[in-house]
Amino acid sequence: MAPAGLSELSLLGGMLAGFASSLHCVGMCGGIAASLSVSLGGDAVQSRARALMLTQTGRIVAYVAAGAVLAALGSQAYFAFDRAEAHLILRWLAAAMLVYIGLSVAGWAPSLAGVDRLGARLLTWMRAPFAGALSLASPLLAGFLWGFLPCGMVYATLFYAMLSGSATTGALIMLGFGLGTLPAVTAAAFGVSGLLSAARTPRVRIAVGLAIVGIGVASAALPWRTIAAFCGIELA
């Protein structure tokens, strides 16, 4: 299991990746959130807000479960080879993946939007049966199923989680990812377009992308005790 400082850094990296994800695919996710909140919550604002909260919870649970499972599978490489070297390799690969996500968000690396377009086409094709089936499900189940729709940033962050070395760290990464998507997706569900437009400006995207790159570099280059000290955590 990774030290606490590294886990916190992973959580922060996941949160930034989630925030960046919600900025570039808020059109699809915001539309899903709005339709689910209406179909499951009705016309009352309070009921819609409750349904939205539960569907968002279900979606984040799906991310956390997927992150934990994939990280547990990925960690088997740790036991198959020399543990010190394998952990270092996994750590570097995870950092490289996070750096790529940051560069993609900033617009300096190939975009992950291709998978998003696939997800949007899939959702358009199945919108009627999808919405109909989910309107009969509980909000938590609907959100859980929503979490498995194709999304480039979700897949990229899951790959990062898979390389994290432990199920706990993988779950933390995807928990951070889910929490990072909440503000923009919630705002989109309630039609707060001005805030979203400001958040999607190139300046904000570059700032978020560079922050993700910085976390990736720090997680690879800094010793665990330095990371823990930076996070204000004392290691035994």
Summary of the structure (lengths in Angstrom):
residues: 236
radius of gyration: 18.1
end to end distance: 14.5
largest distance: 58.4
contacts: 870
relative contact order: 0.25
helix: 83%
strand: 0%
